[in-house]
Amino acid sequence: MSEPMQGETMNNLPESNIQPRSKFSIVWIVPIVAVLIGAWIGYKAWSDMGPMITITFKTADGLEAGKTKIKYKNVEIGVVKSIHINHETDDVIVKAEMVKDVKSFLTDKTRFWVVRARINASGVSGLDTLLSGAYVGIDLSSDGNKTNKFKGLEIPPVITGKMAGKHFILHTKNLASIERDVPIYYRKFSVGSVEDVKLDDDGESVTVKIFIKAPFDKWVNKTTKFWNASGVAFSLGADGIEVETESLVSILIGGIAFESSDLSTEITEAQNNSEFKLYKDRKDALKKEYKIGRKYVLNFNESVRGLTVGAPVSFRGIQMGEVTDIQLSFDTVNKAITVPVTVTIDYGRIALKGNDKTAKYMAINRESRIDYFAEHGLRAQLQTGSLLTGSLYVALDFFPDAKPFVIDWSTELTEFPTEPGTLSGLKLHLSSILEKVDDMMTQVKELSYKLNHNLEPKLSGTLKQAENTLVTIQDTLKNDSPLQQDLQIALREFTKAARSIKTLTDYLERHPESLIQGKTGD
């Protein structure tokens, strides 16, 4: 019995429920969360990271890796990360990290420069960098091609940002006192500044780049003249001395001014980067250009010292043209040296009146008009423009007694007849007068010689009489002579009278009533 009971008991025991152990443990939650957070932080940092750029400078003066900032309108948009030298080009390579927002503005039109304390024509700038240190300035531009390599400017640009206005290019022979950042004037208003000055490759001229702000740029057109407005201009005319200057600033640092002769709405404004000539002063800029007409050559046989290119050609005080060239020529046929002076005469300065056939014909045929004038004695003559400077000019006038001259229109450069200048004629007259004076002096010497021999006895008697007269006068004027004594007595009496008169005037000044009441007892 015992054995079955034991087996029965064993069959009644509960069976164990064995399950497989899980591969995941709650302990792993912490590192997984840490990894996810780190990945998120890394992704966030990577997504917020701005572009890296490379800037090339000539020097790293004032720059420091990890500290120097890149600022746009005084807002930090980047920082310098490293600075090293390019040994091949001897330049300084600056690597900087920019903020993400400026990525679209990193183009080949964007400019970088180092902002430090500077003194230039416009004044003093960058004084705040003396305390805070230098920083890299930037002029952002979305135009152009994308790039991450830039060449830094050694000098800050004059115009930054998208300022409304236009750029123009001026050409001149002499820069004078014009430099970067000097002002541009229009009717005494400062309307722009000089961006850059550069000597041309040929070495004979200078290019000046300027910027004129809106709305003043609309006054620049094909009739605009630019001139150097530096310093003070003096002129002496019929109204007296005239002093002209744009401003005190232009006297100190220079400047450029411009003016347009036609400001009508019909004329077209000048395009951006249009080119103009820069004149030396306002008088030169506003001078009439004599382009309508014909060139003539004037052959002078006298000195042309004082005559310069640009000298006026006038007719009775009215300028008709100007001198364009002066040469020296030797005529091998006639064995003579002449000075050919080329001039340009403006036909438009002569107004024709009349409705007859002759007037109409002369209006059409200019050569016939000049032939008519030359036939009636029109000649060119050198005259003095200023006695102080000795400058000469060409004067046109009629000389009825002039030798006949036929103009040859078949030559390449037409010769116009001339007359000897007034100075040359004056020299001839002076020479003639001096010759006559020499003849007169010779005659006087001969006459004096004859008088000395013929009148010597009479002259000796006259000299003796004169000597006796001088002796008599000397005796009369001696100190012990009666005349001298009488004069001394008269002087003493005159002195007494003067004292009496002074005493009387002093008394009347103290007692004016005595003129009516008489002198009182006291």
C-alpha positions in Angstrom: 0.0 0.0 0.0 2.7 2.2 0.7 4.2 2.2 -2.7 1.1 3.3 -4.6 0.4 6.1 -2.3 3.9 7.3 -2.8 3.5 7.4 -6.6 0.2 9.0 -6.3 1.6 11.8 -4.3 4.3 12.5 -6.9 1.7 12.7 -9.6 -0.2 15.4 -7.7 2.8 17.9 -7.5 2.4 21.2 -9.6 4.4 21.6 -12.8 6.8 24.6 -13.0 6.2 27.3 -15.7 9.7 28.0 -17.1 9.8 31.2 -19.4 12.9 32.4 -21.4 14.8 35.3 -20.0 14.2 38.8 -21.8 17.2 40.2 -23.8 16.3 43.9 -22.9 17.1 45.4 -19.6 15.9 48.6 -18.1 19.5 49.4 -17.3 20.0 50.2 -21.0 17.5 53.1 -21.1 19.9 55.6 -19.6 22.7 55.3 -22.1 20.3 55.1 -25.0 18.7 58.4 -24.0 22.2 59.9 -23.5 23.2 58.9 -27.0 20.0 60.3 -28.5 20.5 63.6 -26.7 24.2 63.8 -27.8 23.2 63.0 -31.4 20.5 65.7 -31.3 23.0 68.2 -29.9 25.5 67.3 -32.5 23.0 67.6 -35.3 21.8 70.9 -33.9 25.3 72.2 -33.8 26.1 71.0 -37.3 22.9 72.4 -38.7 23.5 75.8 -37.0 27.1 75.9 -38.1 27.8 78.7 -40.6 30.0 78.5 -43.7 33.8 78.7 -43.5 35.4 81.3 -45.7 39.0 82.3 -46.6 40.1 85.9 -46.8 43.5 87.1 -48.1 45.1 90.2 -46.7 48.5 91.9 -47.2 49.0 92.1 -43.5 47.4 90.8 -40.3 47.8 94.0 -38.4 45.2 94.1 -35.6 43.8 90.6 -36.3 43.8 87.8 -33.7 42.6 84.3 -34.1 39.5 83.4 -32.0 39.0 87.0 -30.9 38.7 89.2 -34.0 35.0 89.6 -35.0 33.5 90.1 -38.4 30.8 92.8 -38.3 28.1 94.1 -40.6 26.6 97.4 -39.5 28.2 96.8 -36.1 26.4 93.4 -35.8 28.7 90.3 -35.3 28.2 87.8 -38.1 31.4 85.9 -37.9 34.7 85.3 -36.1 38.3 84.7 -37.2 39.3 81.1 -36.6 42.9 81.0 -37.8 45.6 83.1 -39.4 48.6 81.8 -41.3 51.0 83.0 -44.0 51.0 81.9 -47.6 54.8 81.6 -48.2 54.3 81.6 -52.0 52.5 84.9 -52.3 53.7 86.4 -48.9 50.0 87.1 -48.1 48.1 86.5 -44.9 45.4 83.8 -45.1 42.5 84.4 -42.7 40.0 81.6 -42.1 36.7 82.7 -40.5 33.4 81.1 -39.6 30.3 83.0 -40.6 26.7 82.7 -39.3 24.3 80.6 -41.3 22.1 83.5 -42.3 24.7 85.2 -44.5 25.4 82.2 -46.6 23.3 83.5 -49.5 25.4 86.8 -49.5 28.8 85.2 -49.9 29.4 86.1 -53.5 32.3 87.5 -55.5 30.7 91.0 -55.1 31.0 90.9 -51.3 33.9 92.9 -49.9 36.0 92.5 -46.7 38.4 95.0 -45.1 40.0 95.6 -41.7 38.4 98.4 -39.6 41.0 100.3 -37.6 41.6 103.9 -36.7 42.3 106.0 -39.8 42.7 109.6 -40.8 41.7 110.5 -44.4 40.1 113.3 -46.4 36.6 112.8 -44.9 38.0 112.9 -41.3 38.9 110.5 -38.5 37.2 107.0 -38.5 37.5 103.9 -36.4 38.4 105.5 -33.1 36.3 102.9 -31.2 38.8 100.2 -32.3 41.5 101.9 -30.1 39.8 100.3 -27.1 37.9 97.3 -28.5 40.5 96.3 -31.1 40.3 96.0 -34.8 37.6 94.0 -36.6 36.8 92.9 -40.1 34.2 94.9 -41.9 32.0 93.4 -44.6 29.8 94.8 -47.4 27.3 92.1 -48.3 26.0 91.6 -51.8 23.7 88.9 -53.1 24.7 89.7 -56.7 27.4 87.7 -58.4 28.6 84.1 -58.2 28.8 82.0 -54.9 32.3 81.7 -53.4 34.1 81.1 -50.1 37.4 82.7 -51.1 37.8 86.5 -51.0 40.5 89.1 -51.4 40.4 91.7 -48.7 40.6 95.4 -49.4 43.6 97.2 -47.9 41.6 100.5 -47.8 37.9 100.6 -46.7 35.5 101.4 -49.6 34.0 104.9 -49.8 30.5 103.7 -50.6 29.0 100.6 -48.8 25.7 99.0 -49.1 23.1 99.5 -51.7 23.1 103.3 -51.7 21.0 104.8 -54.4 23.0 106.7 -57.0 25.3 106.2 -60.0 29.0 105.7 -60.6 30.9 107.8 -63.1 34.4 107.7 -64.6 36.4 110.9 -65.1 39.6 111.3 -67.2 42.2 114.1 -66.6 45.8 114.9 -67.4 46.6 116.2 -63.9 45.2 114.9 -60.6 46.1 118.0 -58.7 44.8 117.7 -55.0 42.1 115.2 -55.7 42.2 111.9 -53.7 39.9 109.2 -52.4 36.9 110.4 -50.4 37.0 114.1 -51.4 33.5 115.5 -51.9 31.6 116.1 -55.2 29.7 119.4 -55.4 26.6 120.4 -57.3 25.6 124.1 -56.8 27.6 124.1 -53.5 25.8 121.0 -52.2 27.9 117.9 -51.3 26.3 115.2 -53.4 28.9 112.4 -53.6 32.5 111.5 -53.2 35.6 110.2 -55.1 35.8 106.4 -54.8 39.2 105.8 -56.4 42.0 107.4 -58.3 44.4 105.5 -60.6 47.2 106.3 -63.0 46.4 104.9 -66.5 48.6 102.2 -68.0 50.0 104.6 -70.6 51.2 107.0 -67.8 49.8 110.0 -69.6 46.4 110.4 -67.9 44.5 109.7 -64.6 41.2 107.9 -64.1 39.0 109.1 -61.3 36.0 107.0 -60.2 33.2 108.9 -58.4 29.8 108.2 -57.0 26.9 110.7 -57.0 24.0 110.0 -54.7 20.3 110.0 -55.7 18.5 112.2 -56.6 21.4 114.4 -57.7 22.6 111.8 -60.2 19.6 112.6 -62.5 21.2 116.0 -63.2 24.2 114.3 -65.0 23.7 114.1 -68.7 25.7 114.5 -72.0 26.0 118.3 -71.4 27.5 117.9 -67.9 31.0 119.3 -67.3 33.1 118.2 -64.3 36.0 120.4 -63.0 38.6 120.4 -60.2 37.1 122.7 -57.5 40.1 122.5 -55.2 41.5 125.7 -53.6 40.4 129.3 -54.5 40.1 130.8 -57.9 40.9 134.5 -58.4 39.9 136.5 -61.5 40.3 140.1 -62.4 37.6 141.6 -64.6 35.6 144.7 -65.3 33.7 144.2 -62.1 36.8 144.0 -60.0 38.4 141.0 -58.3 36.3 137.9 -58.1 37.0 135.0 -55.6 35.4 131.7 -56.2 35.4 128.5 -54.1 32.9 125.7 -53.5 33.4 125.4 -49.7 36.0 125.6 -46.9 36.3 121.8 -47.1 37.3 122.1 -50.8 40.0 124.6 -49.9 41.5 122.3 -47.3 41.2 118.9 -49.0 40.0 119.5 -52.5 36.9 118.5 -54.4 35.1 118.1 -57.8 32.2 120.1 -59.0 29.9 119.7 -62.0 27.3 121.6 -63.9 24.9 120.8 -66.8 24.0 123.3 -69.5 20.7 121.5 -70.4 18.4 120.3 -67.6 15.2 120.0 -69.7 13.0 116.9 -69.2 13.6 115.9 -72.9 17.3 115.2 -72.4 18.4 111.7 -71.3 20.1 111.0 -68.0 23.6 109.6 -68.1 23.9 105.9 -67.6 25.8 104.2 -64.8 29.6 104.2 -65.4 29.4 106.9 -68.1 32.7 108.6 -68.8 33.4 112.3 -68.8 36.4 114.7 -69.0 37.6 116.3 -65.8 38.6 120.0 -66.5 41.3 121.9 -64.5 38.8 124.6 -63.3 35.4 126.0 -63.9 36.5 128.6 -66.5 38.1 125.8 -68.5 35.0 123.6 -68.2 32.5 126.2 -69.2 34.7 127.6 -72.1 33.0 127.3 -75.4 34.4 124.5 -77.6 35.0 125.6 -81.2 34.2 122.5 -83.2 32.0 124.1 -85.9 34.2 125.6 -88.5 37.5 125.1 -90.3 41.1 125.1 -89.3 43.4 127.7 -90.7 47.2 128.2 -90.5 48.6 131.6 -89.8 52.2 132.2 -90.8 53.9 134.8 -88.6 57.4 136.1 -89.1 57.7 137.6 -85.6 58.1 136.3 -82.1 55.1 134.4 -80.7 56.4 134.3 -77.1 53.3 134.6 -74.9 51.0 132.8 -77.3 49.8 129.4 -76.1 47.6 126.7 -77.2 44.0 127.6 -76.3 44.6 131.4 -76.7 41.6 133.1 -78.1 41.0 134.2 -81.6 38.8 137.3 -81.5 37.2 139.8 -83.8 36.7 143.3 -82.3 36.5 141.8 -78.8 34.3 138.8 -79.6 35.9 135.4 -79.4 35.6 133.5 -82.7 37.9 130.6 -82.0 41.1 129.4 -80.4 44.7 128.5 -81.1 45.1 124.7 -81.5 48.7 124.3 -82.4 52.0 126.2 -82.7 55.0 125.0 -84.7 58.2 126.3 -86.2 58.9 125.9 -90.0 61.7 126.6 -92.4 60.9 127.3 -96.0 63.7 125.8 -98.1 62.5 127.7 -101.2 62.4 131.2 -99.8 65.0 130.5 -97.2 62.9 131.9 -94.4 61.8 130.8 -91.0 58.1 131.2 -90.1 55.9 130.2 -87.1 52.8 128.5 -88.4 50.0 128.9 -85.9 46.9 126.6 -86.4 43.6 128.1 -85.3 39.9 127.0 -85.4 37.3 129.6 -86.3 33.7 129.1 -85.5 31.4 130.0 -88.4 28.4 130.1 -86.2 29.6 133.2 -84.4 28.9 135.3 -87.5 25.2 136.1 -88.1 24.2 137.0 -91.7 21.5 139.5 -92.3 19.7 140.3 -95.6 17.5 138.4 -98.0 19.3 139.2 -101.2 21.1 136.5 -103.3 24.5 137.5 -102.1 23.5 136.9 -98.4 21.9 133.5 -99.3 24.9 132.5 -101.3 27.4 133.4 -98.5 25.2 131.5 -96.0 25.6 128.3 -98.0 29.2 128.8 -99.3 31.5 129.7 -96.4 34.5 129.8 -98.6 33.1 132.7 -100.6 32.3 134.5 -97.4 36.0 134.2 -96.2 37.2 135.3 -99.7 35.0 138.4 -99.5 36.4 139.3 -96.1 40.0 138.7 -97.1 39.5 140.7 -100.3 38.4 143.7 -98.1 41.4 143.5 -95.8 40.5 140.9 -93.1 43.8 139.9 -91.5 45.1 138.0 -88.5 47.4 139.9 -86.1 49.2 139.1 -82.8 48.2 141.5 -80.0 49.1 141.7 -76.3 46.4 140.4 -74.0 48.0 141.4 -70.7 50.9 143.8 -70.1 51.5 142.0 -66.7 51.8 138.5 -68.0 52.9 139.3 -71.6 50.3 136.9 -73.0 49.3 137.2 -76.7 46.2 136.4 -78.6 45.2 136.4 -82.3 43.0 139.4 -83.3 41.0 139.5 -86.6 40.4 142.9 -88.1 40.2 144.8 -91.4 43.3 146.6 -92.7 42.3 148.6 -95.8 46.0 149.1 -96.8 46.9 145.4 -96.5 48.6 143.7 -99.4 46.3 141.6 -101.6 46.1 137.9 -100.7 44.3 135.1 -102.5 43.3 132.2 -100.3 44.1 128.7 -101.7 41.4 126.3 -100.7 43.0 123.3 -102.4 45.5 122.8 -99.7 45.0 120.4 -96.8 45.4 123.2 -94.3 44.2 126.6 -95.6 46.5 129.6 -95.0 44.9 132.8 -93.8 46.7 136.1 -94.4 48.4 137.9 -91.5 49.6 141.4 -90.6 52.6 142.3 -88.4 51.6 142.7 -84.8 51.3 145.9 -82.9 54.3 145.0 -80.8 56.4 144.4 -83.9 55.3 147.7 -85.4 56.1 149.5 -82.2 59.6 148.0 -82.3 60.1 149.4 -85.8 58.8 152.8 -84.8 61.1 152.8 -81.8 64.0 151.9 -83.9 63.2 154.7 -86.3 62.9 157.2 -83.5 66.2 156.0 -82.0 67.9 156.5 -85.3 66.5 160.0 -85.6 67.6 160.8 -82.0 71.2 159.6 -82.8 71.2 162.0 -85.8 70.0 164.8 -83.7 72.6 164.2 -81.0 75.3 164.3 -83.7 74.0 167.6 -85.0 73.9 169.0 -81.4 77.5 168.0 -80.8 78.6 169.7 -84.0 76.7 172.8 -83.1 78.1 172.8 -79.6 81.6 172.6 -81.0 81.0 175.6 -83.3 79.5 177.6 -80.4 82.5 176.9 -78.2 84.8 178.4 -80.8 82.8 181.3 -82.0 81.2 182.5 -78.7 84.0 181.9 -76.3 85.0 185.7 -75.9 81.4 186.7 -75.3 80.8 183.8 -72.8 83.9 184.7 -70.8 82.6 188.4 -70.4 79.2 187.1 -69.3 80.8 184.8 -66.8 82.8 187.7 -65.3 79.6 189.7 -64.9 77.9 186.8 -63.2 80.8 186.5 -60.9 80.6 190.1 -59.9 76.9 189.7 -59.3 77.4 186.8 -56.9 80.0 188.8 -55.0 77.5 191.6 -54.5 74.8 189.2 -53.3 77.3 187.6 -50.9 78.2 191.0 -49.4 74.5 191.9 -49.0 73.8 188.7 -47.1 76.7 189.0 -44.6 75.8 189.0 -40.9 77.0 192.6 -40.3 75.3 194.0 -43.3 72.4 196.6 -42.9 70.0 194.2 -44.5 70.7 191.5 -42.0 70.3 194.0 -39.1 67.0 195.2 -40.3 65.7 191.6 -40.7 66.7 190.8 -37.1 64.9 193.9 -35.8 61.7 193.0 -37.8 61.8 189.4 -36.4 62.0 190.7 -32.8 59.0 193.0 -33.4 57.1 190.2 -35.0 57.8 188.0 -32.0 56.5 190.6 -29.5 53.3 191.0 -31.6 52.7 187.3 -31.5 53.1 187.2 -27.7 50.6 190.0 -27.4 48.1 188.3 -29.6 48.5 185.0 -27.6 47.9 186.9 -24.3 44.7 188.4 -25.7 43.4 185.1 -26.9 44.1 183.5 -23.6 42.2 186.2 -21.8 39.2 186.1 -24.1 39.1 182.3 -23.6 38.8 182.8 -19.9 36.5 186.0 -20.1 34.5 185.9 -23.3 32.0 188.4 -21.8 34.7 191.1 -22.0 33.9 191.4 -25.7 30.7 193.1 -24.6 31.3 194.5 -21.1 35.0 195.4 -21.6 37.9 194.5 -19.4 37.1 194.5 -15.7 39.3 195.8 -12.9 40.6 192.4 -11.8 
